[in-house]
Amino acid sequence: MGADDEGDMLAPDSIRTSQAVSPKPQNLTPSSYLINSVMGAQVAVTLSVAAVLTGWGLSLAGALNRTGYVLAGSLIALLTAGLLLQWRPRLKGTVRWRRYRRGLPAAFVMLACFAALGGALYPPSNIDALTYRLPRILQWLAAGRWHWIDTVNLRMNYSAAGTDWLLAPFLVFGDGSRLMFLVNCAAFLLLPGLVFVWLRQLGAGGRVAWRWMWLVPGALTFALQAGSIANDMTGAVYFLAAMVMVGRAAKTGKWTDLILACAAMGLATGTKASNLALAPMWFVLAVPALGRFRQRPAVVLAALLLGLAVSVAPTLALNAVHTGHWSGDPSNQTLVRPGSPGAALAGNAVLTGLQNVAPPVFPWAGTWNAWSDRVLIPHWRAWFGPDGFPRFTLRLGELPQEEWAGLGLVFLILTALEWRMARGHRRPVAPGVRAALWAGACGVLLFGVMMGSEMPARLLTPFCFVPIAAVAVASPLTNLHRRAAWRSIAALVMFASLAAVVLNPARPLWPALTVLRHVEQRWPDRPIFARAALVYGVYRDRPDYLAPLRSSLPAEVRTLGFLATGDDAEWSLWRPIGSRQVVDLRGLADPRLGDVDAVVVRADGIVGDRNSVVAALSAAGFVVSKETRLVVKASRAPETWMVAVRRHGPPGGPQSRE
């Protein structure tokens, strides 16, 4: 069975187009890989649904603990074993490795191996995970249930919880954070097969789908997150799986496909609330599938209710209950809601374009940042006002960073080249597919009007399938991948992603600090080497940057106060998991300060100078036992951090400074 045969088997008749323009390609990709990718997505969606429902269910029962997860895990294991036994005869176990010797498949295998190696060698360092996602899981586990956390970091409460319920089991039985990267690695491995099947369902030719199935994982945002615990890629894979499953439901009429399609779409929104903007595109593609279940309304209702249960809906409802607003931030303290639709649309367009075209290695980022802050940002504020897009910034990084990465400049060039080469030979697009693409474009527009984040290129990761599909379904059935220009740029796409994964400061696959310190000593007049060493050093320490403070805590401390800003990570202070509980304090006047044994304070992150902070702590019955300066971010000056313990408790040694 060739690539086109596989696509025909999985494509709905209502949207499949004629393939008679060119002969069918042979042996482009292993059929077993495609079938197993779809089945792997089914297993992944099933397990994800089980994890989310388990999290919410145990929270409702007040049993979010080890015992609860053991009982729930046993039931899930039995159900999973039953599913695997049912699907076992359909699994395709023969893998023809020689097919992976071709350029693009071989590059994908290398990319996957490098990403997995980085994830295995380094602890998680994703800034969102460290500042609010992992700490709030530990807060819930400490309380035995989900609860609204009294904290200055509002993201710990209002953000979608889908990924957190998926990661919670890693922390229930100890510090399993080093294994969390496996979630993203599995999603990355499913990506090529799902891309191929989905594009074939939309009517793209086999050769065209084959090209894109290997190129999409080469986009920087996917490559850099493959070894991370960031949730943008997982949301994208859920959305892709939802579209594949709903296409299968339209063709097969199986109720399991419809339920999995609704569940996958729910998981996509449960991962990121911004993915709600893609729901209209999915609904347009779901119309043929829903039409096949007109006589079975119970199935449709069950599928929709399941999708709603694992979606962002529970979080939005809880936000409304606790704050009176679905966002959980009625006063917009986090400044993520722009004050002007025009400023939001213009700002997102500029930032998305800039972050997508920025090279992964940009040594002149410091010069650009200084010039843009001095010249461009004041003009922006003058045009749209300070409240138009408060978090607007044009800053770039010198090295690849998953938080700021988009598709990548070379990937965009290749997409534009494919569209340009197809000019005059574009194929007709089925009406249903055209409507879905327009719905996806409206979703992108809705995102641009409502979101005011400084990192839109990363948040738009699931939305990248809209332009990719638009290019792929209209491309002619030609051997475009045999043209020298296309092959050269495609090779550059994969090489740029491989280089970004190797150079990634969060998970470098080369002795970065050793080399840079040697080079810095050799050429001390080159500040670029000192800057690079600083960046790599900050990322090395980021997963546990409060370790110097944690090590100074007396062993008797069981309840620890944390007083800092919403950008600071308390993750370090929870470790080792189960040794203590961290209480987020709102200030030095917080009444909960009297309930903690010690407190960690970022002195320059709260109102008042150092002396006033020390005086306030002393008045509350604490004595500063350690004070040090930490470089938390390469773009910020060293920060003053303190550890203060109760006078009547263990002193923890004399006051010291570093």
Legacy VTK file of the C-alpha trace (Angstrom):
# vtk DataFile Version 3.0
C-alpha trace
ASCII
DATASET POLYDATA
POINTS 658 float
0.000 0.000 0.000
1.508 3.330 -1.027
1.117 6.750 0.528
-1.857 7.671 -1.642
-3.586 4.394 -0.881
-3.234 5.086 2.829
-4.666 8.565 2.404
-7.600 7.262 0.369
-8.395 4.724 3.059
-8.569 7.434 5.724
-10.148 10.273 3.734
-13.899 11.000 3.743
-15.547 10.622 0.352
-17.220 14.021 0.783
-13.959 15.945 0.638
-11.609 13.660 -1.336
-10.603 15.051 -4.697
-9.459 13.313 -7.835
-5.896 12.004 -7.842
-5.675 11.396 -11.580
-3.359 14.308 -12.293
-0.195 12.316 -11.747
0.699 8.691 -11.058
0.608 7.525 -7.473
3.922 7.777 -5.669
5.321 4.510 -4.473
7.034 3.790 -1.175
7.058 7.391 -0.038
6.360 6.525 3.579
5.654 3.327 5.515
1.935 2.573 5.701
2.523 0.944 9.090
3.809 4.271 10.402
0.633 6.048 9.300
-1.711 3.443 10.731
0.211 3.240 13.990
0.305 7.052 14.219
-3.483 7.203 14.060
-3.798 4.385 16.570
-1.149 6.005 18.747
-3.189 9.207 18.678
-6.259 7.221 19.731
-4.356 5.759 22.683
-2.890 9.158 23.577
-6.302 10.848 23.513
-7.821 8.023 25.569
-5.096 8.213 28.218
-5.273 12.015 28.273
-9.033 11.902 28.802
-8.512 9.419 31.616
-5.881 11.672 33.240
-8.062 14.793 33.048
-11.200 13.062 34.315
-9.168 11.420 37.079
-7.783 14.762 38.190
-11.151 16.488 38.337
-12.849 13.407 39.799
-10.337 12.927 42.612
-10.541 16.649 43.350
-14.311 16.448 43.735
-13.875 13.480 46.072
-11.110 15.211 48.046
-8.838 12.280 47.252
-6.182 13.923 45.084
-3.405 11.899 46.647
-1.337 8.760 46.214
-4.111 6.405 47.286
-6.611 7.993 44.941
-4.223 7.757 42.010
-3.391 4.132 42.784
-7.061 3.163 42.671
-7.779 5.266 39.575
-4.581 4.108 37.881
-5.478 0.462 38.395
-8.816 0.986 36.689
-7.206 2.931 33.837
-4.573 0.206 33.381
-7.280 -2.435 33.021
-9.165 -0.348 30.477
-5.962 0.377 28.545
-5.021 -3.292 28.484
-8.451 -4.125 27.094
-8.075 -1.511 24.356
-4.604 -2.734 23.421
-5.816 -6.320 23.216
-8.645 -5.178 20.975
-6.347 -3.197 18.684
-3.422 -5.624 18.680
-4.429 -7.504 15.498
-4.582 -4.183 13.659
-1.117 -2.995 14.670
1.442 -2.908 11.872
4.709 -4.083 13.313
6.892 -4.156 10.195
9.046 -1.063 9.902
11.091 -0.730 6.724
14.008 1.233 8.061
15.553 1.703 4.632
12.775 4.145 3.842
14.096 6.386 6.607
17.353 6.776 4.717
15.712 9.385 2.536
16.666 12.958 3.375
13.576 14.303 5.139
12.648 11.150 7.100
16.274 10.760 8.183
16.357 14.391 9.330
13.161 13.840 11.331
14.655 10.791 13.048
17.770 12.794 13.955
15.626 15.660 15.220
13.560 13.315 17.389
16.672 11.631 18.806
18.371 14.934 19.623
15.230 16.334 21.238
14.737 13.201 23.324
18.390 13.259 24.380
18.074 16.860 25.542
14.917 16.056 27.488
16.590 13.083 29.155
19.777 14.952 30.105
18.260 18.132 31.530
15.481 18.842 34.054
12.436 20.858 32.911
13.137 24.564 32.545
10.058 25.884 30.743
9.311 29.203 32.407
5.522 28.766 32.457
5.850 25.336 34.014
8.249 26.529 36.702
6.366 29.683 37.659
2.814 28.403 37.853
1.988 25.028 36.292
4.158 22.722 38.415
3.739 24.739 41.646
-0.034 24.711 41.393
-0.054 20.936 40.912
1.882 20.659 44.164
-0.503 23.086 45.846
-3.459 20.928 44.793
-1.751 17.722 45.889
-0.927 19.251 49.267
-4.588 20.142 49.763
-5.856 16.849 48.333
-8.028 18.653 45.781
-8.155 21.464 43.286
-8.654 24.767 45.070
-8.378 28.457 44.367
-4.892 29.425 45.511
-4.422 32.666 47.427
-1.473 34.047 45.472
-0.254 37.071 43.562
0.422 34.786 40.588
-3.060 34.719 39.063
-1.998 32.282 36.355
-1.907 29.539 38.987
-5.706 29.766 39.092
-7.195 30.971 35.830
-5.062 29.002 33.338
-6.417 25.875 31.654
-5.574 22.775 33.680
-5.588 20.031 31.024
-1.820 19.581 30.799
-1.434 19.815 34.561
-3.729 16.838 35.119
-1.587 14.964 32.612
1.597 15.808 34.535
0.200 15.366 38.050
0.840 11.582 38.181
4.560 12.255 37.692
4.579 14.191 40.992
2.193 12.081 43.047
4.727 9.351 43.744
7.773 11.613 44.089
9.748 13.989 41.894
9.133 12.490 38.472
9.674 15.785 36.696
12.677 14.393 34.796
10.297 12.036 32.923
7.705 14.653 31.988
9.408 15.356 28.664
8.158 11.967 27.437
4.710 13.521 26.924
6.053 15.975 24.361
8.346 13.388 22.795
5.397 11.081 22.185
3.397 13.945 20.681
6.319 14.822 18.422
6.557 11.248 17.115
2.833 11.265 16.272
3.068 14.544 14.390
4.239 13.353 10.920
1.666 10.584 10.542
-1.197 12.804 11.695
-0.135 15.593 9.335
-0.057 13.200 6.375
-3.431 11.612 7.120
-5.124 14.951 7.765
-3.816 16.577 4.584
-4.926 13.547 2.574
-8.360 13.832 4.145
-8.533 17.427 2.995
-7.690 16.368 -0.548
-3.960 17.089 -0.780
-1.957 14.826 -3.060
0.192 12.033 -1.674
3.479 13.671 -2.652
2.381 16.985 -1.192
1.268 15.383 2.093
4.499 13.399 2.196
6.544 16.588 1.961
4.647 18.344 4.734
4.544 15.386 7.120
8.319 15.630 7.547
8.642 19.400 7.248
6.088 20.383 9.922
8.132 18.802 12.755
11.055 20.828 11.423
9.364 24.089 12.369
11.272 25.670 15.256
8.320 25.773 17.638
7.819 21.998 17.338
11.505 21.074 17.354
12.334 23.121 20.449
9.336 21.867 22.427
9.855 18.193 21.581
12.137 17.706 24.595
10.377 20.210 26.818
7.236 20.229 28.965
5.756 23.268 27.202
2.133 22.652 26.260
1.813 24.521 22.962
2.860 21.514 20.872
0.645 19.086 22.772
-2.311 21.396 22.169
-1.454 21.419 18.471
-1.261 17.614 18.326
-4.594 17.298 20.124
-6.151 19.650 17.567
-4.601 17.719 14.696
-5.856 14.440 16.172
-9.334 15.941 16.550
-9.438 16.790 12.846
-8.139 13.352 11.832
-10.665 11.568 14.063
-13.609 13.618 12.855
-12.589 12.840 9.271
-12.519 9.149 10.094
-15.925 9.431 11.779
-17.353 10.975 8.611
-16.040 8.054 6.560
-16.541 5.077 8.868
-19.570 6.143 10.887
-18.038 4.572 14.001
-19.162 6.091 17.272
-15.699 5.610 18.790
-14.179 7.909 16.162
-16.743 10.624 16.902
-16.198 10.391 20.658
-12.422 10.530 20.248
-12.762 13.505 17.885
-14.816 15.474 20.419
-12.496 14.450 23.243
-9.386 15.502 21.307
-10.891 18.900 20.483
-11.821 19.331 24.133
-8.275 18.446 25.178
-6.892 21.023 22.740
-8.856 23.788 24.455
-8.200 22.300 27.891
-4.501 22.691 27.180
-4.703 26.320 26.057
-7.823 28.482 26.308
-6.648 30.413 23.228
-7.224 27.253 21.163
-10.958 27.905 21.504
-10.556 30.114 18.448
-9.939 26.940 16.391
-13.227 25.313 17.428
-15.188 26.768 14.447
-12.748 25.159 12.002
-13.229 21.799 13.684
-17.016 22.174 13.709
-17.062 22.843 9.965
-15.097 19.647 9.369
-17.381 17.839 11.834
-20.571 18.576 9.879
-20.281 15.467 7.622
-19.528 13.300 10.658
-22.446 14.659 12.689
-24.699 14.088 9.683
-23.976 10.364 9.853
-25.186 10.252 13.447
-28.541 11.962 12.957
-30.307 8.775 13.975
-28.113 8.348 17.063
-28.476 11.562 19.083
-27.362 9.816 22.276
-23.932 9.181 20.755
-23.610 12.804 19.668
-24.691 14.055 23.095
-22.270 11.727 24.896
-19.400 12.786 22.620
-20.090 16.494 23.129
-20.440 16.120 26.901
-17.157 14.219 27.098
-15.425 16.862 25.022
-16.862 19.559 27.283
-15.719 17.733 30.435
-12.073 17.585 29.330
-12.074 21.044 27.752
-11.318 24.413 29.303
-14.993 24.748 30.318
-14.500 23.593 33.961
-11.707 26.134 34.422
-13.761 28.952 32.889
-16.704 28.056 35.138
-14.480 28.051 38.231
-12.986 31.383 37.167
-16.469 32.851 36.992
-17.395 31.430 40.388
-14.309 32.792 42.143
-13.857 36.119 40.354
-17.126 36.861 38.577
-15.416 36.768 35.172
-14.732 33.791 32.910
-11.105 34.851 32.415
-10.316 34.745 36.143
-8.742 38.187 35.858
-11.620 40.691 35.745
-9.402 43.716 36.347
-6.788 42.555 33.802
-3.957 42.598 36.328
-1.845 40.406 34.058
-2.383 42.810 31.122
-3.063 39.987 28.655
-6.290 41.577 27.397
-5.512 44.471 25.054
-7.449 47.666 25.488
-7.897 48.303 21.785
-8.835 45.785 19.048
-6.843 47.778 16.537
-3.754 47.790 18.732
-4.196 44.080 19.434
-4.477 43.138 15.768
-1.584 45.342 14.696
0.570 44.301 17.643
-0.009 40.588 17.162
0.698 40.902 13.447
3.982 42.709 14.099
5.095 40.392 16.904
4.111 37.220 15.079
5.961 38.332 11.972
9.034 39.419 13.910
9.257 36.284 16.049
8.768 34.044 13.031
11.412 35.692 10.852
13.977 36.119 13.650
16.908 33.757 13.067
17.451 31.153 15.780
20.942 32.549 16.408
20.989 36.353 16.454
24.225 37.766 17.950
23.030 41.345 17.423
19.920 40.936 19.569
21.296 43.269 22.260
21.781 46.080 19.767
18.344 45.483 18.270
16.672 45.401 21.679
18.280 48.648 22.801
17.362 50.404 19.548
13.766 49.115 19.481
13.181 50.062 23.138
14.563 53.540 22.495
13.063 54.281 19.084
10.184 51.943 18.153
8.376 51.300 21.441
7.778 55.024 22.213
6.159 55.413 18.782
3.970 52.406 19.477
2.826 53.862 22.802
2.091 57.165 21.086
-0.019 55.483 18.381
-2.119 53.159 20.520
-1.695 54.472 24.040
-0.208 52.680 27.058
-3.289 50.460 27.437
-3.630 49.466 23.789
-1.209 46.523 24.035
0.519 46.811 27.436
2.797 43.787 27.009
3.994 44.764 23.534
7.737 44.309 23.134
10.067 43.900 20.191
12.834 42.193 22.125
14.623 39.193 20.637
17.057 36.654 22.022
20.555 35.806 20.877
19.961 32.050 21.078
17.016 29.736 20.347
14.347 29.876 23.043
11.182 27.781 22.996
9.193 30.550 24.710
9.688 32.934 21.772
10.009 30.580 18.794
7.587 30.522 15.903
7.737 28.480 12.714
11.078 29.934 11.716
12.252 32.106 8.848
13.414 29.250 6.606
10.143 27.367 7.112
8.195 30.440 6.020
10.442 30.867 2.982
9.796 27.270 1.961
6.030 27.720 2.405
6.101 30.844 0.269
8.220 29.056 -2.351
5.747 26.183 -2.545
2.864 28.616 -2.961
4.812 30.549 -5.625
5.741 27.426 -7.597
2.124 26.323 -7.609
0.927 29.596 -9.143
-1.134 28.954 -12.216
-1.364 25.230 -11.450
-3.283 25.226 -8.185
-5.861 22.516 -7.740
-9.510 23.161 -6.908
-10.429 22.907 -3.242
-13.585 21.128 -2.110
-16.287 23.495 -0.732
-16.277 21.887 2.706
-12.504 22.221 2.976
-12.631 25.810 1.772
-15.220 26.640 4.433
-13.063 25.003 7.104
-10.002 26.985 6.039
-11.973 30.231 6.151
-13.212 29.296 9.619
-9.605 28.702 10.662
-8.601 32.090 9.239
-11.378 33.701 11.276
-9.995 31.909 14.329
-6.571 33.437 13.699
-8.228 36.843 13.376
-10.135 36.292 16.625
-6.898 35.413 18.392
-5.300 38.568 17.018
-8.087 40.778 18.347
-8.449 39.262 21.819
-4.952 38.180 22.907
-2.326 40.584 24.185
0.608 38.305 24.958
4.172 39.275 24.120
4.753 35.754 22.721
2.040 35.277 20.060
4.225 33.225 17.716
4.420 30.423 20.295
0.749 30.645 21.269
-0.212 30.414 17.590
1.494 27.024 17.237
-1.793 25.077 16.745
-2.983 27.734 14.307
-0.095 27.032 11.921
-2.082 24.161 10.392
-4.447 26.678 8.781
-1.918 28.203 6.324
-0.142 24.870 5.883
-3.407 23.209 4.835
-4.258 26.136 2.544
-0.950 25.704 0.715
-1.010 21.891 0.669
-4.532 21.296 -0.647
-4.025 23.733 -3.522
-0.571 22.459 -4.514
-0.381 20.520 -7.796
0.540 16.839 -7.782
4.092 17.375 -8.971
7.531 16.233 -7.909
8.262 19.579 -6.324
10.529 17.903 -3.808
12.849 16.934 -6.664
13.614 20.535 -7.629
17.025 21.761 -6.515
15.756 25.020 -4.982
13.068 23.278 -2.961
15.424 20.518 -1.789
18.049 23.050 -0.715
15.625 25.119 1.350
13.985 22.009 2.839
17.410 20.784 3.915
18.059 24.193 5.439
14.767 23.966 7.388
15.784 20.711 9.013
19.382 21.829 9.545
18.246 25.049 11.244
16.002 23.076 13.599
18.742 20.542 14.353
21.148 23.392 15.096
18.552 25.092 17.302
18.003 21.895 19.295
21.745 21.428 19.764
22.353 25.077 20.714
19.197 25.449 22.832
20.366 27.085 26.106
17.755 25.112 28.047
19.114 21.745 26.830
22.466 22.250 25.068
23.913 19.179 23.416
27.433 20.549 23.445
29.766 21.644 26.299
28.545 25.217 26.055
29.866 26.748 29.274
33.240 25.018 29.034
33.797 26.204 25.469
32.449 29.712 26.035
34.520 30.314 29.151
37.647 29.211 27.300
36.790 31.465 24.352
35.979 34.328 26.717
39.437 34.042 28.280
41.010 33.868 24.836
39.200 36.961 23.546
38.224 39.025 26.610
37.481 42.076 24.446
34.548 40.300 22.737
31.474 40.853 24.953
29.385 38.498 22.840
31.116 35.471 24.374
30.547 36.714 27.920
26.906 37.326 27.077
26.516 33.812 25.636
28.120 32.314 28.737
25.722 34.301 30.921
22.692 33.041 28.984
23.784 29.420 29.152
24.601 29.776 32.835
21.179 31.237 33.644
19.410 28.450 31.785
21.576 25.849 33.517
20.476 27.144 36.914
16.875 27.978 36.025
15.312 24.582 36.918
16.553 24.995 40.510
17.765 28.574 40.819
16.610 28.910 44.447
18.703 25.892 45.502
21.180 28.129 47.426
18.272 29.365 49.530
16.683 25.951 49.969
19.948 24.459 51.187
20.073 27.017 54.017
16.644 26.107 55.379
16.642 24.294 58.732
15.563 20.670 58.460
12.650 21.332 60.834
10.938 23.744 58.432
7.727 22.174 57.170
5.741 25.251 56.129
7.597 27.809 54.044
6.327 31.220 52.990
7.173 32.534 49.517
7.041 36.269 48.915
7.960 37.340 45.381
6.340 38.417 42.114
4.183 36.462 39.698
7.247 35.997 37.482
9.238 34.126 40.116
9.270 30.355 40.474
8.653 28.629 43.799
9.264 25.205 42.233
12.737 24.905 43.791
11.395 25.345 47.314
9.047 22.349 47.079
11.919 19.978 46.469
12.378 17.277 47.514
8.700 16.679 46.839
6.770 15.994 50.023
9.330 17.530 52.393
7.444 20.793 52.990
4.536 22.930 51.862
4.989 26.356 50.298
2.531 29.132 51.087
2.282 32.003 48.594
2.213 35.279 50.537
0.741 38.516 49.235
2.917 40.813 51.294
4.678 41.380 54.590
1.300 42.180 56.171
-0.270 38.893 55.059
-1.809 37.238 58.159
-0.626 33.846 56.914
2.921 34.976 57.678
2.250 33.911 61.255
1.587 30.317 60.177
4.900 29.595 58.429
8.177 28.388 59.922
10.357 30.363 57.512
9.961 32.670 54.557
11.852 33.211 51.301
11.651 36.805 50.091
12.703 38.521 46.907
13.606 41.789 48.594
13.666 43.956 45.477
10.397 42.474 44.184
8.181 44.009 46.849
7.505 47.537 48.037
10.245 49.072 50.127
14.037 48.920 50.292
16.094 46.177 51.867
16.196 47.764 55.316
12.428 48.173 55.446
11.977 44.524 54.411
14.350 43.333 57.149
12.561 45.544 59.699
9.143 44.201 58.691
10.371 40.619 58.941
11.864 41.326 62.352
8.600 42.841 63.542
6.823 39.653 62.418
9.182 37.517 64.485
11.680 36.481 61.795
15.416 36.900 61.530
17.257 36.918 58.206
19.518 33.869 58.136
20.760 34.172 54.564
20.912 36.906 51.964
22.296 36.470 48.476
22.203 37.906 44.964
20.885 35.663 42.197
20.867 36.118 38.427
17.457 34.734 37.498
17.141 36.117 33.986
19.903 37.098 31.624
18.018 40.269 30.726
17.802 41.410 34.375
20.323 42.547 36.951
21.074 40.292 39.927
18.218 40.170 42.427
18.327 40.238 46.220
16.834 37.159 47.888
16.543 36.410 51.605
15.754 33.490 53.872
14.217 34.422 57.205
13.423 31.946 60.006
11.456 32.369 63.209
13.426 33.537 66.236
11.987 30.884 68.487
12.735 28.178 65.934
16.091 26.822 64.788
18.249 29.826 63.917
19.757 28.227 60.836
23.138 29.764 61.542
24.275 33.375 61.774
23.216 35.952 59.241
25.354 35.713 56.144
25.683 37.416 52.824
26.982 36.223 49.514
LINES 1 659
658 0 1 2 3 4 5 6 7 8 9 10 11 12 13 14 15 16 17 18 19 20 21 22 23 24 25 26 27 28 29 30 31 32 33 34 35 36 37 38 39 40 41 42 43 44 45 46 47 48 49 50 51 52 53 54 55 56 57 58 59 60 61 62 63 64 65 66 67 68 69 70 71 72 73 74 75 76 77 78 79 80 81 82 83 84 85 86 87 88 89 90 91 92 93 94 95 96 97 98 99 100 101 102 103 104 105 106 107 108 109 110 111 112 113 114 115 116 117 118 119 120 121 122 123 124 125 126 127 128 129 130 131 132 133 134 135 136 137 138 139 140 141 142 143 144 145 146 147 148 149 150 151 152 153 154 155 156 157 158 159 160 161 162 163 164 165 166 167 168 169 170 171 172 173 174 175 176 177 178 179 180 181 182 183 184 185 186 187 188 189 190 191 192 193 194 195 196 197 198 199 200 201 202 203 204 205 206 207 208 209 210 211 212 213 214 215 216 217 218 219 220 221 222 223 224 225 226 227 228 229 230 231 232 233 234 235 236 237 238 239 240 241 242 243 244 245 246 247 248 249 250 251 252 253 254 255 256 257 258 259 260 261 262 263 264 265 266 267 268 269 270 271 272 273 274 275 276 277 278 279 280 281 282 283 284 285 286 287 288 289 290 291 292 293 294 295 296 297 298 299 300 301 302 303 304 305 306 307 308 309 310 311 312 313 314 315 316 317 318 319 320 321 322 323 324 325 326 327 328 329 330 331 332 333 334 335 336 337 338 339 340 341 342 343 344 345 346 347 348 349 350 351 352 353 354 355 356 357 358 359 360 361 362 363 364 365 366 367 368 369 370 371 372 373 374 375 376 377 378 379 380 381 382 383 384 385 386 387 388 389 390 391 392 393 394 395 396 397 398 399 400 401 402 403 404 405 406 407 408 409 410 411 412 413 414 415 416 417 418 419 420 421 422 423 424 425 426 427 428 429 430 431 432 433 434 435 436 437 438 439 440 441 442 443 444 445 446 447 448 449 450 451 452 453 454 455 456 457 458 459 460 461 462 463 464 465 466 467 468 469 470 471 472 473 474 475 476 477 478 479 480 481 482 483 484 485 486 487 488 489 490 491 492 493 494 495 496 497 498 499 500 501 502 503 504 505 506 507 508 509 510 511 512 513 514 515 516 517 518 519 520 521 522 523 524 525 526 527 528 529 530 531 532 533 534 535 536 537 538 539 540 541 542 543 544 545 546 547 548 549 550 551 552 553 554 555 556 557 558 559 560 561 562 563 564 565 566 567 568 569 570 571 572 573 574 575 576 577 578 579 580 581 582 583 584 585 586 587 588 589 590 591 592 593 594 595 596 597 598 599 600 601 602 603 604 605 606 607 608 609 610 611 612 613 614 615 616 617 618 619 620 621 622 623 624 625 626 627 628 629 630 631 632 633 634 635 636 637 638 639 640 641 642 643 644 645 646 647 648 649 650 651 652 653 654 655 656 657
